[in-house]
Each structure stands twice: as structure tokens, then as C-alpha cells.
């Protein structure tokens, strides 16, 4: 079972969250990108750009924060955070 938690934060308050599950036989990288796509679709967001700091944080802590710098369009929250809950 693969589960990822997506959260939108503004002023240190959780505005929205969602948990994405994926039971497919696929690589971890594909599951992460697919889950991020589903999170962005559910929150009606454009896909964020993986900056080097996001990649490093995700590798080290299994968590990444996407701020305004990661989005092309303007966002009305402080950051989108993704976090691994469970991996196969």
C-alpha cells in the first residue's frame, strides 16, 4: 500500500487535506508523481515545479513543501505540502 498526504497551509492553519492511495505495481517515483497529480487535480492547482530544495527535503524526510516559487500561477495559500504516510 502506498499512501501520500497532501495539505494546503495558510498562516499556520491547515485549509485542506487529502490522502491518495495507490495499489499499482509501479516504481516509487511514478507513484509519487501520480499522487501529486491527483492532489493537484483535487485542489484545482497547476502542477508545481520540483525545485532542488523540494527534492532534497523529499529524499531526506519523505516530505516536501511547494511555495509560490514552485508554481507558475499565483496561489492564495502559503504552501502545498506532500508527505509519505505509507510505502510498500
BABA-835736 format. One record per atom (N, C-alpha, C, O): residue number from 1; atom name; x, y, z. Coordinates in Angstrom, 3 decimals. Layout:
num, atomo, c1, c2, c3
NUM, CA, X, Y, Z
...
***
This chain:
num, atomo, c1, c2, c3
1, N, 0.844, -1.178, 0.000
1, CA, 0.000, 0.000, 0.000
1, C, 0.893, 1.246, 0.000
1, O, 1.854, 1.339, 0.763
2, N, 0.564, 2.161, -0.839
2, CA, 1.267, 3.436, -0.946
2, C, 0.254, 4.536, -0.658
2, O, -0.790, 4.615, -1.305
3, N, 0.568, 5.386, 0.319
3, CA, -0.332, 6.494, 0.654
3, C, 0.464, 7.777, 0.820
3, O, 1.524, 7.795, 1.446
4, N, -0.076, 8.864, 0.237
4, CA, 0.545, 10.182, 0.344
4, C, -0.511, 11.171, 0.827
4, O, -1.665, 11.136, 0.400
5, N, -0.087, 12.049, 1.722
5, CA, -0.967, 13.044, 2.307
5, C, -0.634, 14.401, 1.712
5, O, 0.512, 14.845, 1.780
6, N, -1.618, 15.058, 1.134
6, CA, -1.434, 16.398, 0.583
6, C, -2.167, 17.414, 1.443
6, O, -3.320, 17.201, 1.819
7, N, -1.491, 18.533, 1.759
7, CA, -2.069, 19.544, 2.649
7, C, -1.802, 20.938, 2.109
7, O, -0.723, 21.216, 1.586
8, N, -2.789, 21.807, 2.238
8, CA, -2.627, 23.221, 1.891
8, C, -2.640, 24.014, 3.188
8, O, -3.549, 23.877, 4.006
9, N, -1.609, 24.854, 3.365
9, CA, -1.429, 25.639, 4.582
9, C, -1.463, 27.132, 4.278
9, O, -0.954, 27.580, 3.251
10, N, -2.066, 27.891, 5.181
10, CA, -2.015, 29.348, 5.113
10, C, -2.026, 29.891, 6.541
10, O, -2.879, 29.518, 7.346
11, N, -1.081, 30.766, 6.845
11, CA, -0.951, 31.362, 8.179
11, C, -0.943, 30.301, 9.275
11, O, -1.608, 30.453, 10.300
12, N, -0.186, 29.228, 9.055
12, CA, -0.048, 28.116, 10.008
12, C, -1.362, 27.410, 10.317
12, O, -1.504, 26.809, 11.382
13, N, -2.325, 27.476, 9.399
13, CA, -3.588, 26.766, 9.534
13, C, -3.760, 25.820, 8.351
13, O, -3.505, 26.182, 7.202
14, N, -4.192, 24.618, 8.653
14, CA, -4.477, 23.645, 7.610
14, C, -5.809, 24.003, 6.967
14, O, -6.844, 23.994, 7.634
15, N, -5.790, 24.319, 5.668
15, CA, -7.016, 24.688, 4.961
15, C, -7.707, 23.476, 4.349
15, O, -8.921, 23.318, 4.478
16, N, -6.940, 22.626, 3.688
16, CA, -7.485, 21.450, 3.021
16, C, -6.464, 20.331, 3.091
16, O, -5.258, 20.573, 3.148
17, N, -6.962, 19.103, 3.085
17, CA, -6.066, 17.962, 3.012
17, C, -6.754, 16.814, 2.295
17, O, -7.980, 16.765, 2.191
18, N, -5.937, 15.895, 1.805
18, CA, -6.425, 14.715, 1.095
18, C, -5.364, 13.626, 1.210
18, O, -4.168, 13.911, 1.263
19, N, -5.816, 12.384, 1.247
19, CA, -4.909, 11.239, 1.248
19, C, -5.138, 10.471, -0.049
19, O, -6.271, 10.128, -0.388
20, N, -4.054, 10.205, -0.766
20, CA, -4.099, 9.479, -2.029
20, C, -3.503, 8.092, -1.806
20, O, -2.406, 7.956, -1.265
21, N, -4.232, 7.075, -2.226
21, CA, -3.759, 5.694, -2.136
21, C, -3.470, 5.163, -3.528
21, O, -4.151, 5.511, -4.493
22, N, -2.450, 4.314, -3.621
22, CA, -2.074, 3.734, -4.901
22, C, -1.632, 2.297, -4.654
22, O, -0.664, 2.055, -3.933
23, N, -2.338, 1.351, -5.248
23, CA, -2.003, -0.065, -5.087
23, C, -1.361, -0.663, -6.333
23, O, -1.158, -1.875, -6.403
24, N, -1.040, 0.170, -7.312
24, CA, -0.471, -0.323, -8.560
24, C, 0.957, -0.821, -8.355
24, O, 1.671, -0.377, -7.456
25, N, 1.346, -1.748, -9.212
25, CA, 2.732, -2.202, -9.237
25, C, 3.503, -1.224, -10.116
25, O, 3.413, -1.283, -11.342
26, N, 4.248, -0.339, -9.499
26, CA, 4.987, 0.685, -10.226
26, C, 6.160, 1.138, -9.354
26, O, 6.262, 0.745, -8.192
27, N, 7.029, 1.951, -9.909
27, CA, 8.164, 2.446, -9.138
27, C, 7.695, 3.515, -8.150
27, O, 6.630, 4.110, -8.316
28, N, 8.498, 3.744, -7.134
28, CA, 8.170, 4.763, -6.131
28, C, 8.051, 6.139, -6.782
28, O, 7.144, 6.905, -6.457
29, N, 8.951, 6.449, -7.685
29, CA, 8.941, 7.755, -8.349
29, C, 7.644, 7.968, -9.124
29, O, 7.031, 9.031, -9.034
30, N, 7.229, 6.963, -9.880
30, CA, 5.980, 7.085, -10.623
30, C, 4.789, 7.255, -9.688
30, O, 3.873, 8.027, -9.976
31, N, 4.801, 6.536, -8.570
31, CA, 3.701, 6.656, -7.603
31, C, 3.661, 8.050, -6.978
31, O, 2.583, 8.608, -6.772
32, N, 4.822, 8.608, -6.681
32, CA, 4.883, 9.952, -6.101
32, C, 4.348, 10.980, -7.079
32, O, 3.532, 11.823, -6.706
33, N, 4.794, 10.925, -8.327
33, CA, 4.324, 11.896, -9.328
33, C, 2.835, 11.735, -9.610
33, O, 2.122, 12.725, -9.767
34, N, 2.369, 10.508, -9.674
34, CA, 0.945, 10.273, -9.905
34, C, 0.104, 10.775, -8.735
34, O, -0.955, 11.368, -8.944
35, N, 0.564, 10.545, -7.513
35, CA, -0.157, 11.038, -6.339
35, C, -0.173, 12.564, -6.310
35, O, -1.199, 13.161, -5.985
36, N, 0.945, 13.201, -6.642
36, CA, 0.994, 14.661, -6.686
36, C, 0.033, 15.197, -7.748
36, O, -0.635, 16.206, -7.524
37, N, -0.040, 14.532, -8.895
37, CA, -1.000, 14.931, -9.931
37, C, -2.439, 14.855, -9.408
37, O, -3.239, 15.758, -9.651
38, N, -2.763, 13.775, -8.692
38, CA, -4.112, 13.614, -8.141
38, C, -4.412, 14.667, -7.081
38, O, -5.530, 15.178, -7.010
39, N, -3.425, 14.991, -6.262
39, CA, -3.597, 16.019, -5.232
39, C, -3.866, 17.369, -5.895
39, O, -4.786, 18.083, -5.498
40, N, -3.082, 17.713, -6.882
40, CA, -3.264, 18.987, -7.582
40, C, -4.611, 19.036, -8.296
40, O, -5.251, 20.087, -8.327
41, N, -5.047, 17.923, -8.866
41, CA, -6.346, 17.879, -9.523
41, C, -7.463, 18.096, -8.491
41, O, -8.401, 18.853, -8.740
42, N, -7.360, 17.434, -7.338
42, CA, -8.382, 17.564, -6.295
42, C, -8.452, 18.991, -5.751
42, O, -9.535, 19.472, -5.416
43, N, -7.313, 19.667, -5.661
43, CA, -7.269, 21.038, -5.141
43, C, -7.381, 22.085, -6.247
43, O, -7.321, 23.281, -5.964
44, N, -7.543, 21.661, -7.497
44, CA, -7.648, 22.539, -8.653
44, C, -6.425, 23.461, -8.760
44, O, -6.550, 24.680, -8.877
45, N, -5.250, 22.843, -8.715
45, CA, -3.980, 23.567, -8.799
45, C, -3.208, 23.130, -10.034
45, O, -3.384, 22.018, -10.534
46, N, -2.350, 24.020, -10.519
46, CA, -1.395, 23.625, -11.529
46, C, -0.317, 22.770, -10.880
46, O, -0.120, 22.827, -9.666
47, N, 0.378, 21.981, -11.686
47, CA, 1.425, 21.124, -11.129
47, C, 2.626, 21.970, -10.727
47, O, 3.091, 22.801, -11.507
48, N, 3.128, 21.762, -9.512
48, CA, 4.294, 22.538, -9.079
48, C, 5.586, 22.016, -9.709
48, O, 5.669, 20.875, -10.163
49, N, 6.570, 22.878, -9.718
49, CA, 7.897, 22.534, -10.215
49, C, 8.720, 22.015, -9.037
49, O, 8.723, 22.609, -7.959
50, N, 9.412, 20.905, -9.256
50, CA, 10.261, 20.338, -8.209
50, C, 11.595, 21.086, -8.188
50, O, 12.491, 20.792, -8.978
51, N, 11.717, 22.042, -7.291
51, CA, 12.984, 22.751, -7.111
51, C, 13.961, 21.849, -6.364
51, O, 13.554, 20.873, -5.734
52, N, 15.242, 22.177, -6.436
52, CA, 16.262, 21.350, -5.780
52, C, 16.006, 21.199, -4.289
52, O, 16.228, 20.124, -3.731
53, N, 15.545, 22.256, -3.638
53, CA, 15.269, 22.180, -2.200
53, C, 14.123, 21.210, -1.904
53, O, 14.157, 20.504, -0.896
54, N, 13.116, 21.168, -2.770
54, CA, 11.994, 20.232, -2.594
54, C, 12.463, 18.790, -2.753
54, O, 12.078, 17.912, -1.980
55, N, 13.290, 18.557, -3.754
55, CA, 13.806, 17.214, -3.999
55, C, 14.649, 16.745, -2.816
55, O, 14.511, 15.608, -2.366
56, N, 15.515, 17.611, -2.315
56, CA, 16.378, 17.251, -1.179
56, C, 15.547, 16.959, 0.067
56, O, 15.808, 15.982, 0.769
57, N, 14.554, 17.792, 0.347
57, CA, 13.692, 17.561, 1.511
57, C, 12.917, 16.256, 1.377
57, O, 12.773, 15.517, 2.351
58, N, 12.416, 15.969, 0.173
58, CA, 11.645, 14.751, -0.018
58, C, 12.518, 13.515, 0.142
58, O, 12.085, 12.517, 0.719
59, N, 13.731, 13.576, -0.361
59, CA, 14.648, 12.439, -0.203
59, C, 15.005, 12.204, 1.258
59, O, 15.087, 11.062, 1.710
60, N, 15.214, 13.282, 1.987
60, CA, 15.667, 13.165, 3.377
60, C, 14.534, 12.869, 4.358
60, O, 14.687, 12.043, 5.259
61, N, 13.394, 13.546, 4.180
61, CA, 12.316, 13.466, 5.173
61, C, 11.022, 12.849, 4.654
61, O, 10.061, 12.714, 5.412
62, N, 10.976, 12.471, 3.378
62, CA, 9.745, 11.983, 2.729
62, C, 8.623, 13.012, 2.851
62, O, 7.453, 12.668, 3.021
63, N, 9.005, 14.263, 2.760
63, CA, 8.066, 15.386, 2.851
63, C, 8.629, 16.540, 2.022
63, O, 9.836, 16.783, 2.020
64, N, 7.747, 17.245, 1.322
64, CA, 8.187, 18.385, 0.520
64, C, 7.152, 19.498, 0.615
64, O, 5.953, 19.242, 0.721
65, N, 7.637, 20.739, 0.575
65, CA, 6.766, 21.916, 0.584
65, C, 6.960, 22.683, -0.708
65, O, 8.078, 23.014, -1.101
66, N, 5.841, 22.954, -1.356
66, CA, 5.859, 23.725, -2.597
66, C, 5.291, 25.107, -2.306
66, O, 4.096, 25.252, -2.047
67, N, 6.147, 26.120, -2.348
67, CA, 5.734, 27.504, -2.098
67, C, 5.424, 28.188, -3.428
67, O, 5.408, 27.537, -4.473
68, N, 5.180, 29.487, -3.391
68, CA, 4.864, 30.245, -4.597
68, C, 5.943, 30.076, -5.663
68, O, 5.637, 30.089, -6.855
69, N, 7.190, 29.918, -5.253
69, CA, 8.296, 29.747, -6.201
69, C, 8.136, 28.509, -7.082
69, O, 8.682, 28.455, -8.184
70, N, 7.390, 27.517, -6.600
70, CA, 7.211, 26.267, -7.341
70, C, 6.039, 26.299, -8.310
70, O, 5.891, 25.397, -9.135
71, N, 5.211, 27.323, -8.220
71, CA, 4.020, 27.408, -9.061
71, C, 4.168, 28.531, -10.088
71, O, 4.748, 29.577, -9.797
72, N, 3.645, 28.305, -11.275
72, CA, 3.675, 29.334, -12.311
72, C, 2.588, 30.371, -12.036
72, O, 2.829, 31.575, -12.127
73, N, 1.373, 29.883, -11.695
73, CA, 0.275, 30.806, -11.412
73, C, 0.332, 31.279, -9.958
73, O, 1.032, 30.691, -9.133
74, N, -0.394, 32.321, -9.661
74, CA, -0.469, 32.870, -8.301
74, C, -1.288, 31.922, -7.416
74, O, -2.330, 31.421, -7.839
75, N, -0.822, 31.680, -6.206
75, CA, -1.565, 30.840, -5.259
75, C, -2.050, 31.695, -4.103
75, O, -1.430, 32.705, -3.769
76, N, -3.158, 31.294, -3.488
76, CA, -3.728, 32.069, -2.391
76, C, -3.527, 31.385, -1.037
76, O, -4.342, 31.531, -0.126
77, N, -2.438, 30.643, -0.924
77, CA, -2.069, 29.980, 0.326
77, C, -0.555, 30.066, 0.463
77, O, 0.133, 30.488, -0.467
78, N, -0.034, 29.667, 1.620
78, CA, 1.411, 29.770, 1.849
78, C, 2.196, 28.656, 1.152
78, O, 3.209, 28.922, 0.505
79, N, 1.728, 27.406, 1.284
79, CA, 2.428, 26.304, 0.633
79, C, 1.560, 25.053, 0.568
79, O, 0.627, 24.864, 1.349
80, N, 1.909, 24.210, -0.397
80, CA, 1.337, 22.870, -0.532
80, C, 2.384, 21.911, 0.005
80, O, 3.543, 21.949, -0.409
81, N, 1.979, 21.062, 0.916
81, CA, 2.908, 20.095, 1.492
81, C, 2.444, 18.690, 1.137
81, O, 1.262, 18.367, 1.253
82, N, 3.390, 17.856, 0.702
82, CA, 3.092, 16.444, 0.499
82, C, 3.949, 15.646, 1.468
82, O, 5.090, 16.006, 1.758
83, N, 3.379, 14.558, 1.960
83, CA, 4.087, 13.735, 2.954
83, C, 3.734, 12.271, 2.721
83, O, 2.568, 11.919, 2.541
84, N, 4.749, 11.434, 2.728
84, CA, 4.535, 9.995, 2.617
84, C, 3.979, 9.479, 3.939
84, O, 4.529, 9.759, 5.004
85, N, 2.899, 8.734, 3.865
85, CA, 2.334, 8.122, 5.060
85, C, 2.756, 6.660, 5.134
85, O, 3.130, 6.160, 6.195
86, N, 2.690, 5.984, 3.991
86, CA, 2.968, 4.553, 3.967
86, C, 3.537, 4.177, 2.614
86, O, 3.091, 4.666, 1.576
87, N, 4.524, 3.307, 2.640
87, CA, 5.110, 2.804, 1.398
87, C, 5.093, 1.289, 1.415
87, O, 5.062, 0.658, 2.472
88, N, 5.114, 0.716, 0.211
88, CA, 5.139, -0.739, 0.079
88, C, 6.393, -1.322, 0.714
88, O, 6.585, -2.538, 0.698
***
